[in-house]
C-alpha cells in the first residue's frame, strides 16, 4: 500500500514530465527513448526511484496509451 501511495503522490509530476517530453520530442516511434529520458530525469531527482521503476514504467505506459487513444497527444 505504501508503494501505491507514493506513486499516486508522484502522479501529477509524472504526467507533467510525460507532457513536457512529448512536447520536446513530438512524434511516433520514439517511445523507448522518451521513457528512458523520463527514467533518467526521475533518477537524477531521486535515486530511490530505481526501487519503484517497474511500477512507474507500467503507469507511464497506461498514461501514454490513454493520452494517445483520447487525442491528448496528436499523432
ABEGO torsion letter per residue (X at the ends): XAAAAAAAAAAAAAAAAAAAAAAABBEBGAAAAAAAAAAAAAAAABAAAAAAAAAAAAAAAAAAAAAAAAGABBX
